[in-house]
C-alpha cells in the first residue's frame, strides 16, 4: 500500500446505503425485469438520513469515493442526484454497462485498484456479500443496514449478486 500525506479514502455504496430504493423495487420484482425503469427511477430516490450523515461525517477526514453497482450509462443522473441532495464531492466509480459479475467481485476488484493508490479507511455498503468479502480481504467495513427490510434485502441481493445489476 503506498504511503502518502493525502487523506485516506472512504468508499460509499449508493443504492440502499445513501438512497432509498424501495419506490422502484417493483421494476425488478416483475418478470421480465425492467432494468431500464429501475435505473431511470433512481433519480427520484429519497435520501437515507443515516447514509447522508455517514457520508458528511466521513468527508471531514477522508476523500470520498462513491462505488456503485449502477451502470455507467446513468452516470449523469447519479452525479446530479448526489449533488442535488447535498452529498460531499467525490469520485464516482460505476459498473461497466455490460458487466454482469456479482457485486462482490466487481467491487473487490475496484477496491484493490483504489488500495494501490492510497489507504482505504472504510467501505460503507449494504450488500452482505460485499461486506463479508471486503472484511475477508482485510478492509474495514461499516455495514449499512439502516434500509434493509424484508422487502429490500432479498430483492437487491438477487440483483447485486445473482444478476450483477446494481
Phi and psi in degrees as GROMACS dihedral restraints (atoms count N, CA, C in turn):
[ dihedral_restraints ]
;  ai    aj    ak    al  type     phi  dphi    fc
    3     4     5     6     1   -69.2    20    10
    4     5     6     7     1   144.8    20    10
    6     7     8     9     1   -89.4    20    10
    7     8     9    10     1   143.1    20    10
    9    10    11    12     1  -159.5    20    10
   10    11    12    13     1   154.1    20    10
   12    13    14    15     1   -84.9    20    10
   13    14    15    16     1    -5.5    20    10
   15    16    17    18     1   -70.9    20    10
   16    17    18    19     1   155.5    20    10
   18    19    20    21     1   -65.0    20    10
   19    20    21    22     1   147.2    20    10
   21    22    23    24     1   -69.7    20    10
   22    23    24    25     1   163.0    20    10
   24    25    26    27     1   -82.5    20    10
   25    26    27    28     1   142.2    20    10
   27    28    29    30     1  -115.4    20    10
   28    29    30    31     1   122.3    20    10
   30    31    32    33     1  -108.3    20    10
   31    32    33    34     1   123.8    20    10
   33    34    35    36     1  -123.3    20    10
   34    35    36    37     1   131.6    20    10
   36    37    38    39     1   -72.0    20    10
   37    38    39    40     1   167.6    20    10
   39    40    41    42     1  -111.8    20    10
   40    41    42    43     1   -63.9    20    10
   42    43    44    45     1   -66.5    20    10
   43    44    45    46     1   126.3    20    10
   45    46    47    48     1    65.7    20    10
   46    47    48    49     1    12.0    20    10
   48    49    50    51     1  -119.5    20    10
   49    50    51    52     1   -51.6    20    10
   51    52    53    54     1  -106.2    20    10
   52    53    54    55     1   -32.5    20    10
   54    55    56    57     1  -114.8    20    10
   55    56    57    58     1   145.9    20    10
   57    58    59    60     1   -88.7    20    10
   58    59    60    61     1   110.3    20    10
   60    61    62    63     1   -91.7    20    10
   61    62    63    64     1    -2.8    20    10
   63    64    65    66     1   -56.2    20    10
   64    65    66    67     1   -37.3    20    10
   66    67    68    69     1   -66.7    20    10
   67    68    69    70     1   -15.3    20    10
   69    70    71    72     1  -115.5    20    10
   70    71    72    73     1     6.1    20    10
   72    73    74    75     1   -63.1    20    10
   73    74    75    76     1   -27.5    20    10
   75    76    77    78     1   -58.9    20    10
   76    77    78    79     1   -27.1    20    10
   78    79    80    81     1   -65.1    20    10
   79    80    81    82     1   -30.2    20    10
   81    82    83    84     1  -109.1    20    10
   82    83    84    85     1     4.1    20    10
   84    85    86    87     1   -89.5    20    10
   85    86    87    88     1   -22.0    20    10
   87    88    89    90     1   -82.3    20    10
   88    89    90    91     1   166.1    20    10
   90    91    92    93     1  -123.4    20    10
   91    92    93    94     1   126.1    20    10
   93    94    95    96     1   -71.6    20    10
   94    95    96    97     1   156.9    20    10
   96    97    98    99     1   -70.2    20    10
   97    98    99   100     1   142.0    20    10
   99   100   101   102     1  -103.7    20    10
  100   101   102   103     1    82.1    20    10
  102   103   104   105     1   -66.1    20    10
  103   104   105   106     1   -38.0    20    10
  105   106   107   108     1   -61.3    20    10
  106   107   108   109     1   -43.4    20    10
  108   109   110   111     1   -63.8    20    10
  109   110   111   112     1   -42.2    20    10
  111   112   113   114     1   -58.4    20    10
  112   113   114   115     1   -49.6    20    10
  114   115   116   117     1   -73.9    20    10
  115   116   117   118     1   -36.0    20    10
  117   118   119   120     1   -62.7    20    10
  118   119   120   121     1   -35.4    20    10
  120   121   122   123     1   -73.2    20    10
  121   122   123   124     1   -11.7    20    10
  123   124   125   126     1   -61.1    20    10
  124   125   126   127     1   -26.8    20    10
  126   127   128   129     1   -68.8    20    10
  127   128   129   130     1   -11.1    20    10
  129   130   131   132     1  -105.0    20    10
  130   131   132   133     1     9.2    20    10
  132   133   134   135     1   -61.7    20    10
  133   134   135   136     1   143.5    20    10
  135   136   137   138     1   -79.8    20    10
  136   137   138   139     1   158.2    20    10
  138   139   140   141     1   -82.7    20    10
  139   140   141   142     1   138.0    20    10
  141   142   143   144     1   -85.2    20    10
  142   143   144   145     1   115.5    20    10
  144   145   146   147     1   -55.0    20    10
  145   146   147   148     1   -38.3    20    10
  147   148   149   150     1   -63.3    20    10
  148   149   150   151     1   -42.4    20    10
  150   151   152   153     1   -64.2    20    10
  151   152   153   154     1   -42.0    20    10
  153   154   155   156     1   -63.5    20    10
  154   155   156   157     1   -42.2    20    10
  156   157   158   159     1   -63.6    20    10
  157   158   159   160     1   -42.6    20    10
  159   160   161   162     1   -63.9    20    10
  160   161   162   163     1   -46.4    20    10
  162   163   164   165     1   -60.9    20    10
  163   164   165   166     1   -44.6    20    10
  165   166   167   168     1   -64.1    20    10
  166   167   168   169     1   -43.0    20    10
  168   169   170   171     1   -64.7    20    10
  169   170   171   172     1   -46.1    20    10
  171   172   173   174     1   -65.3    20    10
  172   173   174   175     1   -30.9    20    10
  174   175   176   177     1   -64.8    20    10
  175   176   177   178     1   -20.0    20    10
  177   178   179   180     1   -66.0    20    10
  178   179   180   181     1   -31.1    20    10
  180   181   182   183     1  -129.4    20    10
  181   182   183   184     1    10.1    20    10
  183   184   185   186     1  -139.7    20    10
  184   185   186   187     1   156.4    20    10
  186   187   188   189     1   -86.8    20    10
  187   188   189   190     1   128.7    20    10
  189   190   191   192     1   -86.0    20    10
  190   191   192   193     1   134.7    20    10
  192   193   194   195     1  -123.1    20    10
  193   194   195   196     1   124.6    20    10
  195   196   197   198     1   -95.1    20    10
  196   197   198   199     1   117.6    20    10
  198   199   200   201     1  -116.6    20    10
  199   200   201   202     1   108.2    20    10
  201   202   203   204     1  -125.7    20    10
  202   203   204   205     1   151.9    20    10
  204   205   206   207     1   -84.2    20    10
  205   206   207   208     1     1.2    20    10
  207   208   209   210     1   -62.7    20    10
  208   209   210   211     1   146.5    20    10
  210   211   212   213     1   -75.0    20    10
  211   212   213   214     1   150.5    20    10
  213   214   215   216     1   -52.6    20    10
  214   215   216   217     1   -31.4    20    10
  216   217   218   219     1   -63.3    20    10
  217   218   219   220     1   -16.2    20    10
  219   220   221   222     1  -109.5    20    10
  220   221   222   223     1    27.3    20    10
  222   223   224   225     1   -54.9    20    10
  223   224   225   226     1   -49.7    20    10
  225   226   227   228     1   -60.8    20    10
  226   227   228   229     1   -46.6    20    10
  228   229   230   231     1   -59.6    20    10
  229   230   231   232     1   -39.8    20    10
  231   232   233   234     1   -67.9    20    10
  232   233   234   235     1   -46.3    20    10
  234   235   236   237     1   -62.1    20    10
  235   236   237   238     1   -41.9    20    10
  237   238   239   240     1   -61.7    20    10
  238   239   240   241     1   -41.7    20    10
  240   241   242   243     1   -63.7    20    10
  241   242   243   244     1   -45.6    20    10
  243   244   245   246     1   -59.7    20    10
  244   245   246   247     1   -45.2    20    10
  246   247   248   249     1   -67.4    20    10
  247   248   249   250     1   -47.6    20    10
  249   250   251   252     1   -58.0    20    10
  250   251   252   253     1   -33.3    20    10
  252   253   254   255     1   -97.5    20    10
  253   254   255   256     1    11.5    20    10
  255   256   257   258     1    74.2    20    10
  256   257   258   259     1    27.7    20    10
  258   259   260   261     1   -78.6    20    10
  259   260   261   262     1   150.5    20    10
  261   262   263   264     1   -63.6    20    10
  262   263   264   265     1   151.2    20    10
  264   265   266   267     1   -62.2    20    10
  265   266   267   268     1   150.0    20    10
  267   268   269   270     1  -174.8    20    10
  268   269   270   271     1   168.8    20    10
  270   271   272   273     1   -79.0    20    10
  271   272   273   274     1   140.5    20    10
  273   274   275   276     1  -110.3    20    10
  274   275   276   277     1   118.8    20    10
  276   277   278   279     1  -109.6    20    10
  277   278   279   280     1   127.8    20    10
  279   280   281   282     1  -126.0    20    10
  280   281   282   283     1   163.6    20    10
  282   283   284   285     1   -72.2    20    10
  283   284   285   286     1   140.4    20    10
  285   286   287   288     1   -61.8    20    10
  286   287   288   289     1   151.5    20    10
  288   289   290   291     1   -58.5    20    10
  289   290   291   292     1   -28.0    20    10
  291   292   293   294     1  -113.4    20    10
  292   293   294   295     1    11.6    20    10
  294   295   296   297     1   -80.6    20    10
  295   296   297   298     1   116.0    20    10
  297   298   299   300     1  -116.8    20    10
  298   299   300   301     1    18.4    20    10
  300   301   302   303     1   -68.0    20    10
  301   302   303   304     1   153.8    20    10
  303   304   305   306     1   -54.7    20    10
  304   305   306   307     1   147.4    20    10
  306   307   308   309     1   -56.1    20    10
  307   308   309   310     1   -38.8    20    10
  309   310   311   312     1   -59.5    20    10
  310   311   312   313     1   -39.3    20    10
  312   313   314   315     1   -69.3    20    10
  313   314   315   316     1   -50.4    20    10
  315   316   317   318     1   -60.8    20    10
  316   317   318   319     1   -45.7    20    10
  318   319   320   321     1   -71.5    20    10
  319   320   321   322     1   -39.5    20    10
  321   322   323   324     1   -63.8    20    10
  322   323   324   325     1   -35.0    20    10
  324   325   326   327     1   -62.7    20    10
  325   326   327   328     1   -46.1    20    10
  327   328   329   330     1   -68.2    20    10
  328   329   330   331     1   -36.2    20    10
  330   331   332   333     1   -62.6    20    10
  331   332   333   334     1   -41.3    20    10
  333   334   335   336     1   -61.3    20    10
  334   335   336   337     1   -40.5    20    10
  336   337   338   339     1   -65.0    20    10
  337   338   339   340     1   -41.9    20    10
  339   340   341   342     1   -63.8    20    10
  340   341   342   343     1   -41.9    20    10
  342   343   344   345     1   -63.0    20    10
  343   344   345   346     1   -25.8    20    10
  345   346   347   348     1   -72.4    20    10
  346   347   348   349     1   -22.7    20    10
  348   349   350   351     1   -82.3    20    10
  349   350   351   352     1   -47.1    20    10
  351   352   353   354     1  -170.1    20    10
  352   353   354   355     1   174.7    20    10
  354   355   356   357     1   -62.2    20    10
  355   356   357   358     1   136.5    20    10
  357   358   359   360     1  -100.2    20    10
  358   359   360   361     1   114.7    20    10
  360   361   362   363     1   -76.8    20    10
  361   362   363   364     1   -39.4    20    10
  363   364   365   366     1  -160.8    20    10
  364   365   366   367     1   147.5    20    10
  366   367   368   369     1  -113.2    20    10
  367   368   369   370     1   132.5    20    10
  369   370   371   372     1  -116.0    20    10
  370   371   372   373     1   115.8    20    10
  372   373   374   375     1  -151.2    20    10
  373   374   375   376     1   150.4    20    10
  375   376   377   378     1   -90.9    20    10
  376   377   378   379     1   -24.6    20    10
  378   379   380   381     1   -74.5    20    10
  379   380   381   382     1   115.9    20    10
  381   382   383   384     1   -61.2    20    10
  382   383   384   385     1   -33.4    20    10
  384   385   386   387     1   -67.5    20    10
  385   386   387   388     1   -40.3    20    10
  387   388   389   390     1   -66.2    20    10
  388   389   390   391     1   -43.9    20    10
  390   391   392   393     1   -58.2    20    10
  391   392   393   394     1   -51.1    20    10
  393   394   395   396     1   -63.0    20    10
  394   395   396   397     1   -44.2    20    10
  396   397   398   399     1   -63.4    20    10
  397   398   399   400     1   -41.2    20    10
  399   400   401   402     1   -68.2    20    10
  400   401   402   403     1   -41.7    20    10
  402   403   404   405     1   -62.2    20    10
  403   404   405   406     1   -43.8    20    10
  405   406   407   408     1   -61.7    20    10
  406   407   408   409     1   -33.7    20    10
  408   409   410   411     1   -79.6    20    10
  409   410   411   412     1    -2.4    20    10
  411   412   413   414     1    98.9    20    10
  412   413   414   415     1     7.3    20    10
  414   415   416   417     1   -85.6    20    10
  415   416   417   418     1   149.5    20    10
  417   418   419   420     1   -80.9    20    10
  418   419   420   421     1   131.5    20    10
  420   421   422   423     1  -129.9    20    10
  421   422   423   424     1   139.2    20    10
  423   424   425   426     1  -109.6    20    10
  424   425   426   427     1   113.7    20    10
  426   427   428   429     1   -75.9    20    10
  427   428   429   430     1   114.8    20    10
  429   430   431   432     1   -82.2    20    10
  430   431   432   433     1    80.2    20    10
  432   433   434   435     1   -97.3    20    10
  433   434   435   436     1     9.7    20    10
  435   436   437   438     1   -71.7    20    10
  436   437   438   439     1   -15.1    20    10
  438   439   440   441     1  -116.9    20    10
  439   440   441   442     1     7.5    20    10
  441   442   443   444     1   -90.7    20    10
  442   443   444   445     1   108.1    20    10
  444   445   446   447     1  -119.9    20    10
  445   446   447   448     1  -174.6    20    10
  447   448   449   450     1   -61.9    20    10
  448   449   450   451     1   -23.7    20    10
  450   451   452   453     1   -87.9    20    10
  451   452   453   454     1   -45.9    20    10
  453   454   455   456     1   -71.0    20    10
  454   455   456   457     1   -49.3    20    10
  456   457   458   459     1   -57.3    20    10
  457   458   459   460     1   -54.6    20    10
  459   460   461   462     1   -68.1    20    10
  460   461   462   463     1   -34.6    20    10
  462   463   464   465     1   -66.7    20    10
  463   464   465   466     1   -48.5    20    10
  465   466   467   468     1   -70.4    20    10
  466   467   468   469     1   -35.8    20    10
  468   469   470   471     1   -59.3    20    10
  469   470   471   472     1   -45.3    20    10
  471   472   473   474     1   -60.9    20    10
  472   473   474   475     1   -43.5    20    10
  474   475   476   477     1   -64.6    20    10
  475   476   477   478     1   -40.4    20    10
  477   478   479   480     1   -78.3    20    10
  478   479   480   481     1   -43.7    20    10
  480   481   482   483     1  -102.9    20    10
  481   482   483   484     1   -29.2    20    10
  483   484   485   486     1   -92.9    20    10
  484   485   486   487     1   -42.4    20    10
  486   487   488   489     1  -101.8    20    10
  487   488   489   490     1   -10.4    20    10
  489   490   491   492     1    58.5    20    10
  490   491   492   493     1    49.2    20    10
  492   493   494   495     1  -116.8    20    10
  493   494   495   496     1   -22.2    20    10
